[in-house]
Amino acid sequence: MGVIIRARQFKTVQQHWKSAGSYSTLGLEIALSVVVGLFVGQWLDEKLGTGSVFTIIWFLFGLAAGGRAVVRALQRANREAQRAAAEAEKERRAYFDGRDDQH
């Protein structure tokens, strides 16, 4: 029994570290999206002599890409939370079904 509990604890800790790693890159992804958009826009403006038109457009593209990253992260977090809730409910039912059989 102790081995099973330790395996579950290890799995839980491993999942927490995996989640922390994937969510910690979110800020970097947002920042890089905006910065790359700005640089591409500025480069195009210099090459084409269009003032700041492309800088603004590509900055907005960068913001949109950052927003998309946030939406994807929230969707992934919701899926993980639903999966964890379903697993907890399954374990709870199994526990209480086992208790009912003993009485």
Rosetta blueprint (number, residue, H / E / L):
1 M L
2 G H
3 V H
4 I H
5 I H
6 R H
7 A H
8 R H
9 Q H
10 F H
11 K H
12 T H
13 V H
14 Q H
15 Q H
16 H H
17 W H
18 K H
19 S H
20 A H
21 G H
22 S H
23 Y H
24 S H
25 T H
26 L H
27 G H
28 L H
29 E H
30 I H
31 A H
32 L H
33 S H
34 V H
35 V H
36 V H
37 G H
38 L H
39 F H
40 V H
41 G H
42 Q H
43 W H
44 L H
45 D H
46 E H
47 K H
48 L H
49 G L
50 T L
51 G L
52 S L
53 V H
54 F H
55 T H
56 I H
57 I H
58 W H
59 F H
60 L H
61 F H
62 G H
63 L H
64 A H
65 A H
66 G H
67 G H
68 R H
69 A H
70 V H
71 V H
72 R H
73 A H
74 L H
75 Q H
76 R H
77 A H
78 N H
79 R H
80 E H
81 A H
82 Q H
83 R H
84 A H
85 A H
86 A H
87 E H
88 A H
89 E H
90 K H
91 E H
92 R H
93 R H
94 A H
95 Y H
96 F H
97 D H
98 G H
99 R H
100 D H
101 D H
102 Q H
103 H L
